[in-house]
Amino acid sequence: MLKCQGTRFTLADTDDKPTHIRTLCAWADHDTVGTVSLADASFARYGRDIPLDRAAELTAGLRHDARTAVSR
């Protein structure tokens, strides 16, 4: 199972109070658990989120690439 969620936050110690955007994805199955935090500076500059479907695609690709068979 793979789930993604966008988060939006503002740093308290800045004068212009820009909004920062972070997309978080997580997965879990019978033998692994993983999380990925995605950010795109060009998107964040204009207050846009990374689309959740794109974040899910990137995370699924990372999960696929990172998995390796275990020799028994």
TIMI-2910 file (N, C-alpha, C, CB; in pm, 1 decimal, decimal comma, always signed):
<rs>
+----------+----------+----------+----------+----------+----------+----------+----------+----------+----------+----------+----------+------+
!      n_x !      n_y !      n_z !     ca_x !     ca_y !     ca_z !      c_x !      c_y !      c_z !     cb_x !     cb_y !     cb_z ! resn !
+----------+----------+----------+----------+----------+----------+----------+----------+----------+----------+----------+----------+------+
!    +84,1 !   -116,2 !     +0,0 !     +0,0 !     +0,0 !     +0,0 !    +89,2 !   +123,4 !     +0,0 !    -96,0 !     -0,7 !   +120,9 !  Met !
!    +53,1 !   +222,8 !    -79,8 !   +127,9 !   +347,4 !    -92,0 !    +32,2 !   +463,6 !    -71,5 !   +199,0 !   +357,5 !   -230,3 !  Leu !
!    +69,3 !   +556,3 !    +14,7 !    -12,8 !   +674,9 !    +42,0 !    +75,7 !   +798,1 !    +34,0 !    -82,3 !   +665,4 !   +181,9 !  Lys !
!    +22,0 !   +905,8 !    -21,5 !    +93,7 !  +1033,2 !    -28,5 !     +4,8 !  +1144,7 !    +25,3 !   +138,0 !  +1064,2 !   -174,2 !  Cys !
!    +70,9 !  +1244,7 !    +82,9 !     -1,1 !  +1359,3 !   +139,6 !    +85,7 !  +1482,9 !   +125,8 !    -39,0 !  +1334,8 !   +289,1 !  Gln !
!    +24,9 !  +1594,2 !    +91,2 !    +95,9 !  +1720,8 !    +82,7 !    +84,7 !  +1795,7 !   +214,0 !    +41,8 !  +1806,1 !    -32,4 !  Gly !
!   +193,2 !  +1858,4 !   +255,6 !   +192,1 !  +1939,2 !   +377,0 !   +237,8 !  +2079,8 !   +341,7 !   +282,8 !  +1877,1 !   +487,5 !  Thr !
!   +187,0 !  +2177,8 !   +410,5 !   +219,0 !  +2316,5 !   +385,6 !   +250,9 !  +2380,7 !   +520,2 !   +101,9 !  +2390,3 !   +312,5 !  Arg !
!   +362,1 !  +2452,2 !   +526,7 !   +397,4 !  +2517,5 !   +652,3 !   +469,2 !  +2648,6 !   +625,2 !   +484,8 !  +2425,6 !   +738,7 !  Phe !
!   +469,5 !  +2736,1 !   +724,3 !   +534,4 !  +2866,5 !   +715,7 !   +637,0 !  +2877,6 !   +826,9 !   +430,8 !  +2981,8 !   +724,4 !  Thr !
!   +754,9 !  +2924,7 !   +792,8 !   +858,6 !  +2945,0 !   +893,0 !   +827,1 !  +3069,8 !   +974,1 !   +997,8 !  +2956,3 !   +827,0 !  Leu !
!   +834,2 !  +3059,9 !  +1104,9 !   +795,0 !  +3170,2 !  +1192,7 !   +897,0 !  +3283,5 !  +1196,1 !   +773,4 !  +3118,6 !  +1332,3 !  Ala !
!  +1024,0 !  +3255,9 !  +1165,5 !  +1127,1 !  +3358,0 !  +1181,5 !  +1161,1 !  +3433,2 !  +1053,0 !  +1250,8 !  +3295,0 !  +1235,2 !  Asp !
!  +1072,8 !  +3429,9 !   +953,4 !  +1098,4 !  +3502,1 !   +828,8 !  +1008,7 !  +3624,5 !   +820,2 !  +1076,2 !  +3410,6 !   +706,8 !  Thr !
!  +1057,6 !  +3728,0 !   +754,5 !   +981,4 !  +3852,6 !   +743,1 !   +862,6 !  +3841,0 !   +648,6 !  +1071,7 !  +3963,8 !   +696,3 !  Asp !
!   +884,0 !  +3778,3 !   +533,1 !   +775,6 !  +3771,8 !   +434,5 !   +688,9 !  +3647,0 !   +449,0 !   +833,2 !  +3776,5 !   +295,0 !  Asp !
!   +722,7 !  +3560,1 !   +542,0 !   +643,5 !  +3440,8 !   +573,6 !   +608,8 !  +3356,7 !   +450,2 !   +515,9 !  +3481,9 !   +643,7 !  Lys !
!   +709,6 !  +3310,6 !   +373,5 !   +676,6 !  +3226,0 !   +258,7 !   +624,9 !  +3089,7 !   +303,9 !   +799,2 !  +3208,4 !   +168,2 !  Pro !
!   +538,2 !  +3034,8 !   +225,0 !   +484,5 !  +2901,9 !   +252,3 !   +577,3 !  +2798,4 !   +190,6 !   +339,6 !  +2886,9 !   +197,0 !  Thr !
!   +612,2 !  +2698,6 !   +268,2 !   +694,7 !  +2588,6 !   +220,3 !   +605,4 !  +2467,0 !   +203,1 !   +812,9 !  +2558,7 !   +318,1 !  His !
!   +630,7 !  +2394,7 !    +97,0 !   +547,0 !  +2279,9 !    +64,2 !   +633,4 !  +2155,2 !    +61,6 !   +474,8 !  +2299,8 !    -71,5 !  Ile !
!   +584,1 !  +2049,6 !   +122,2 !   +654,8 !  +1921,4 !   +124,5 !   +551,2 !  +1813,0 !    +98,6 !   +730,2 !  +1898,0 !   +262,0 !  Arg !
!   +583,8 !  +1720,7 !    +11,4 !   +497,0 !  +1607,0 !    -14,9 !   +560,7 !  +1484,4 !    +47,5 !   +473,4 !  +1586,9 !   -167,8 !  Thr !
!   +483,9 !  +1413,3 !   +126,3 !   +531,1 !  +1293,4 !   +194,6 !   +457,1 !  +1171,8 !   +140,5 !   +511,8 !  +1305,6 !   +347,8 !  Leu !
!   +532,2 !  +1066,3 !   +112,2 !   +472,9 !   +939,4 !    +69,3 !   +528,4 !   +828,4 !   +157,7 !   +502,3 !   +910,7 !    -82,4 !  Cys !
!   +446,6 !   +729,2 !   +182,9 !   +489,4 !   +614,8 !   +264,5 !   +427,8 !   +488,0 !   +206,3 !   +447,8 !   +633,1 !   +414,9 !  Ala !
!   +498,9 !   +378,5 !   +226,3 !   +446,1 !   +248,5 !   +186,3 !   +479,7 !   +145,7 !   +291,9 !   +501,8 !   +205,5 !    +49,5 !  Trp !
!   +402,8 !    +40,2 !   +290,4 !   +429,0 !    -74,2 !   +378,5 !   +371,4 !   -197,4 !   +311,0 !   +366,6 !    -53,4 !   +522,2 !  Ala !
!   +444,9 !   -305,1 !   +319,7 !   +392,9 !   -433,3 !   +274,2 !   +441,0 !   -539,9 !   +372,2 !   +439,0 !   -465,5 !   +127,1 !  Asp !
!   +435,7 !   -664,1 !   +334,6 !   +463,6 !   -771,0 !   +430,9 !   +607,2 !   -771,2 !   +482,9 !   +434,0 !   -903,8 !   +368,1 !  His !
!   +701,6 !   -705,9 !   +413,1 !   +839,0 !   -711,2 !   +463,0 !   +914,9 !   -578,5 !   +458,5 !   +914,6 !   -811,6 !   +385,1 !  Asp !
!   +851,3 !   -471,5 !   +415,8 !   +919,9 !   -341,9 !   +412,4 !   +828,1 !   -228,4 !   +454,3 !   +974,6 !   -314,8 !   +273,2 !  Thr !
!   +889,9 !   -123,3 !   +502,6 !   +822,5 !     +3,4 !   +531,6 !   +916,6 !   +111,7 !   +481,9 !   +788,4 !    +20,4 !   +687,0 !  Val !
!   +863,5 !   +211,5 !   +414,1 !   +948,9 !   +318,5 !   +364,9 !   +875,1 !   +449,9 !   +358,4 !  +1003,8 !   +283,8 !   +229,1 !  Gly !
!   +949,9 !   +558,6 !   +367,0 !   +893,1 !   +692,1 !   +351,6 !   +981,3 !   +772,6 !   +257,7 !   +879,0 !   +763,5 !   +488,8 !  Thr !
!   +919,2 !   +863,7 !   +186,3 !   +989,1 !   +952,3 !    +94,3 !   +933,0 !  +1092,0 !   +114,8 !   +973,7 !   +905,4 !    -54,8 !  Val !
!  +1021,3 !  +1189,8 !   +123,6 !   +983,2 !  +1329,7 !   +133,6 !  +1026,4 !  +1398,5 !     +4,7 !  +1047,2 !  +1398,1 !   +259,4 !  Ser !
!   +931,1 !  +1451,1 !    -68,8 !   +960,3 !  +1513,4 !   -197,4 !   +943,8 !  +1664,2 !   -188,1 !   +869,5 !  +1456,4 !   -307,2 !  Leu !
!  +1033,6 !  +1736,5 !   -252,5 !  +1023,4 !  +1882,1 !   -258,7 !  +1078,7 !  +1927,8 !   -392,3 !  +1099,4 !  +1950,1 !   -140,5 !  Ala !
!  +1020,1 !  +2030,2 !   -447,0 !  +1067,3 !  +2089,2 !   -571,6 !  +1075,8 !  +2239,3 !   -548,6 !   +972,6 !  +2054,1 !   -693,3 !  Asp !
!  +1196,2 !  +2292,8 !   -549,8 !  +1216,0 !  +2434,7 !   -518,7 !  +1139,7 !  +2525,1 !   -614,7 !  +1364,4 !  +2469,2 !   -522,7 !  Ala !
!  +1132,3 !  +2488,3 !   -741,6 !  +1060,1 !  +2572,9 !   -836,8 !   +910,2 !  +2573,1 !   -808,4 !  +1086,2 !  +2525,7 !   -980,1 !  Ser !
!   +856,3 !  +2459,7 !   -763,1 !   +715,2 !  +2455,0 !   -725,2 !   +692,9 !  +2535,9 !   -598,1 !   +668,5 !  +2308,9 !   -705,3 !  Phe !
!   +777,9 !  +2515,9 !   -499,7 !   +761,2 !  +2583,4 !   -370,5 !   +770,3 !  +2734,7 !   -385,1 !   +866,5 !  +2534,5 !   -270,8 !  Ala !
!   +854,8 !  +2780,3 !   -474,4 !   +871,8 !  +2925,0 !   -494,9 !   +739,5 !  +2991,6 !   -529,9 !   +974,5 !  +2951,9 !   -605,8 !  Arg !
!   +655,8 !  +2922,5 !   -604,1 !   +528,5 !  +2979,2 !   -646,7 !   +409,6 !  +2923,8 !   -568,3 !   +508,3 !  +2953,7 !   -793,9 !  Tyr !
!   +437,3 !  +2855,3 !   -456,5 !   +330,7 !  +2806,5 !   -370,1 !   +251,0 !  +2692,0 !   -428,4 !   +238,9 !  +2917,1 !   -338,1 !  Gly !
!   +313,9 !  +2612,3 !   -514,9 !   +243,5 !  +2499,1 !   -576,4 !   +290,7 !  +2369,5 !   -513,4 !   +265,9 !  +2496,1 !   -729,6 !  Arg !
!   +201,8 !  +2273,7 !   -509,3 !   +233,9 !  +2140,0 !   -458,8 !   +279,7 !  +2051,1 !   -573,4 !   +111,8 !  +2077,3 !   -387,3 !  Asp !
!   +361,1 !  +1951,4 !   -541,5 !   +386,9 !  +1844,0 !   -636,8 !   +258,1 !  +1762,7 !   -642,5 !   +512,8 !  +1754,4 !   -594,9 !  Ile !
!   +202,5 !  +1739,3 !   -760,6 !    +78,5 !  +1661,4 !   -768,3 !    +96,6 !  +1525,4 !   -700,1 !    +35,3 !  +1642,2 !   -916,1 !  Pro !
!     -2,9 !  +1486,1 !   -621,8 !     +8,0 !  +1361,8 !   -545,3 !    +23,9 !  +1240,1 !   -635,7 !   -114,3 !  +1344,1 !   -456,7 !  Leu !
!    -39,8 !  +1240,9 !   -752,2 !    -22,9 !  +1126,1 !   -841,7 !   +120,2 !  +1118,1 !   -894,4 !   -121,9 !  +1134,7 !   -958,9 !  Asp !
!   +184,1 !  +1232,2 !   -919,5 !   +324,3 !  +1232,5 !   -963,4 !   +415,1 !  +1188,0 !   -849,4 !   +366,1 !  +1373,1 !  -1013,5 !  Arg !
!   +387,6 !  +1235,3 !   -727,7 !   +466,5 !  +1193,3 !   -611,6 !   +454,7 !  +1042,4 !   -591,1 !   +420,6 !  +1268,5 !   -484,5 !  Ala !
!   +335,6 !   +988,4 !   -609,5 !   +314,6 !   +844,3 !   -594,7 !   +392,3 !   +767,2 !   -701,3 !   +164,4 !   +810,4 !   -603,3 !  Ala !
!   +393,6 !   +817,9 !   -825,8 !   +469,8 !   +752,1 !   -932,3 !   +618,9 !   +748,9 !   -898,7 !   +447,2 !   +823,8 !  -1066,7 !  Glu !
!   +672,8 !   +862,2 !   -854,4 !   +814,9 !   +869,4 !   -819,9 !   +849,2 !   +775,9 !   -704,3 !   +853,4 !  +1012,9 !   -783,8 !  Leu !
!   +762,9 !   +773,3 !   -603,1 !   +786,3 !   +688,1 !   -486,6 !   +777,7 !   +540,8 !   -524,5 !   +685,4 !   +720,1 !   -375,6 !  Thr !
!   +678,7 !   +505,6 !   -606,0 !   +665,4 !   +366,3 !   -650,3 !   +788,5 !   +324,0 !   -729,7 !   +537,7 !   +348,1 !   -735,7 !  Ala !
!   +841,1 !   +413,6 !   -812,0 !   +962,9 !   +382,9 !   -886,5 !  +1081,9 !   +361,8 !   -794,7 !   +993,3 !   +493,5 !   -984,7 !  Gly !
!  +1094,3 !   +446,1 !   -693,6 !  +1202,6 !   +430,8 !   -596,8 !  +1189,7 !   +298,5 !   -522,1 !  +1203,2 !   +548,1 !   -497,5 !  Leu !
!  +1068,2 !   +265,9 !   -479,0 !  +1045,5 !   +139,7 !   -408,6 !  +1085,4 !    +22,0 !   -497,0 !   +897,6 !   +127,0 !   -365,7 !  Arg !
!  +1043,0 !    +25,5 !   -621,5 !  +1075,9 !    -82,6 !   -714,4 !  +1226,1 !    -95,9 !   -733,7 !  +1008,4 !    -59,2 !   -848,8 !  His !
!  +1294,5 !    +16,1 !   -753,1 !  +1439,2 !    +14,8 !   -776,7 !  +1518,3 !    -28,6 !   -652,4 !  +1485,5 !   +153,3 !   -821,4 !  Asp !
!  +1466,6 !     +2,2 !   -534,3 !  +1539,4 !    -27,3 !   -410,2 !  +1523,6 !   -171,7 !   -364,0 !  +1492,8 !    +65,0 !   -300,6 !  Ala !
!  +1418,7 !   -238,1 !   -406,9 !  +1394,8 !   -375,0 !   -362,0 !  +1492,4 !   -469,8 !   -428,3 !  +1250,7 !   -417,9 !   -391,6 !  Arg !
!  +1548,3 !   -559,4 !   -350,4 !  +1637,8 !   -661,0 !   -402,6 !  +1597,1 !   -796,4 !   -347,5 !  +1784,5 !   -629,1 !   -367,3 !  Thr !
!  +1622,3 !   -896,9 !   -424,9 !  +1590,1 !  -1032,8 !   -380,6 !  +1688,4 !  -1075,3 !   -271,9 !  +1593,7 !  -1132,7 !   -500,0 !  Ala !
!  +1638,6 !  -1149,4 !   -175,0 !  +1721,7 !  -1201,0 !    -66,6 !  +1757,7 !  -1345,0 !    -98,1 !  +1649,1 !  -1190,3 !    +70,9 !  Val !
!  +1887,3 !  -1375,8 !    -94,2 !  +1930,5 !  -1514,0 !   -117,6 !  +1905,7 !  -1597,4 !     +6,3 !  +2079,7 !  -1519,5 !   -156,8 !  Ser !
!  +1853,0 !  -1714,4 !    -13,9 !  +1827,1 !  -1804,0 !    +99,9 !  +1903,8 !  -1929,1 !    +87,1 !  +1681,3 !  -1836,1 !   +112,6 !  Arg !
+----------+----------+----------+----------+----------+----------+----------+----------+----------+----------+----------+----------+------+
</rs>
